[in-house]
Each structure stands twice: as structure tokens, then as C-alpha cells.
Amino acid sequence: MKVKLGGEIKNYPAVWLKDDVVKFIDQRALPHEFTIFEARSYQDVAEAINTMIVRGAPAIGVAAAYGMALAARQPDASLESASEVLFATRPTAYDLDFALNYMKDACGTESVSAEKAAEAARSYADKIIERCKKIGENGEGLIKDGMNILTHCNAGALATVEYGTALAPMRLAAGKGKKFFVYVDETRPRLQGAKLTAWELNNEDIPCAVIADNAAGYYMKNKDIDIVITGADRIAALGDAANKIGTYEKAVLAKENGIPFYIAAPVSTFDADIQKGEDIPIENRDPEEVLELDGRKITPEGVDAKNPAFDVTPAKYIEGFITEIGILKPDQLKDTIFSKKISF
Ligand code: MRU
């Protein structure tokens, strides 16, 4: 992705493997500081996922694949135990399970060489990047000149290594010279929209404005929003989709106001083993994230908070899924993505 650094433009993936170190753009420090976190063991990678140095479903999957590659170099580690530790980091993003299974299939259960594991992890990352690019190609036609788009959370390159899911069609449309505007929900409590999506769009010179999470209905009712595009963390077989908390209410508002609501995601986010949204595991995070804003307490002493990190949007609110195999209606998933074993 393009990164503007001190007047220069550089290119970085969100996460990459260099020799025996996994490097991450530290997403906790953005947009004010650009720093790289270095993981030298699968335990460091698990910490990076746990503490949201890396976040976003496909990027979490790639990080886990690289974590497995590090485990193959660690004399005291096995792929099985590394997989268990990495799997336990965050429960909602299906890409995490998908990537760990990919690595176990590619490397086998016996001892694997460090080179083979690194090659498999790199190949997983390359496939995710390619698939996100394809999501961009398949989705950019939805974006017309003069449109206003709403997005929630960060589903950009930071969340996927390159391109993004929801942001991929925007990147490709901008590359074709289309002019459009993006409303970015701030995304309390971790502010992925305000801090990360706005940073990515700004680096790409795509015009945008951050809005408070509770402002989207105002803009929708005023006919200021033409389309909503978000990412997803896990999509059930019937098309119910878990994404960052607050996505569900945006989808309901979009339906009420006649605005098409799309979810962009690669096949690694579609979970064939879960039928309905109710069965998707939802992460509950530390209430402190809600009680504080940028590390400063904003509530009276002694007041508690609740902090579900994701909600589920029922399929009936979703106009379509922008995937690498095309744009699919919820009722088309059964005969497409879920009809055959996904070969990666
Ligand atoms: O808690 P996060 O920041 O990992 O949640 C991320 C999201 O909800 C993204 O919108 C989702 O992973 C799609 S990313 C391509």
C-alpha cells in the first residue's frame, strides 16, 4: 500500500516475512507514528494479533500463517502447538482458522523444514493479495462517478496485507480516474475508521470525511450516501455476516433508506461449517476500551462498560457479496462458494 512518509511515498504490505522475522506495520501507532513491530517467534505473532498490532480478518490469517513458518524454525515448537496458541488469539475472524488449516495441509503433521513452511506461508499471503485485487476488479464497477460511499471499520490494505476488501474496489475505481467520496465511520471503541481507513484513503488521495458512528443515519436519510461497502470477519452459510460492531445498524438503516449494502470478502472469510449468524462466535473485549478514549478515561469512576467487538448482519440486509469469484447474492452462496471445496 502507498504510505506517505515525510514527503516521500513508499510502498509497504501490512505484514511480511523477511528471513526469520515477521514484520508488521504497528497499527496501534497509526496515524501519528509509523513503526514496524518485529516478531521472532510464533508467540510474538500471537501477541501481535492479541494486542491488535495487526487486525482485520485476512491480515490476521496471513500473520498466523507466518507465525506457523516461524514455529517451524523454533527447536522447542511444533506446528500443532503453535496452531493452538495462534488459534486462541481472536475468535471471530474465520480467516484465522482457514490460514492455520492451509498451513497444516501444506506442511503436513510430521516435522517440516523451515524453508517449506516459509514458502507455504508466503504463498498463502500472495494468494490473499491476489484475491483482494480480484475483489477490487469485481467491485469497482459498482462505484460510479460522483458517488458517495459509506464504509465502517477498516477493511483496507492494513486489514488484508494489500488492496483491502471493502477498500479494494475504491482503490481500483480511483486508479481508473473515477471521482467519488467516502464517508468513514470513526468505529468506536478502537477507532479503526478514524485512524486507519482515513489514513489509507488519505495516502491514496481519495477524498473522505470521518463521521461519528451515530451520524450515518443522518447522511443516509439526507440522500448523501449512495452505497455502503464493508468487510466481514466471518460469513455463515446462509449469508449472515459478522463484522465490526455497528455494521448491523448501518445495514438496517441502509435498507430503510433504499441504499444497497455490500460486503466485500475473500472465500477465506466464508465458513461452511456455520449455518446461521447466531452461531458465529463473537469476541467480547476489555471494557476499558470503551471507558477510555486514546488512553484517557472518559467515564465517571466506578462505571462499567460492555464491549462486544462484532455484530452479525442478517443476510436479508445484504445486497451482495463482492468476492474474488464475482458479486454474489446471499442466496447464490450455496451454489457457488459453499458448493465445492475451496482450493486455494
Ligand atoms: O477488530 P478488528 O479491527 O480486527 O476488526 C476488523 C473488522 O471488523 C474488519 O472490518 C473486517 O476484518 C474486515 S477486514 C478486511
Residues whose N, C-alpha, C, O or C-beta is under 5 A from the ligand:
A	BS01	MRU	R55 G56 A57 H152 C153 N154 A155 A159 T160 T165 Q192 G231 A232 D233 N243 K244
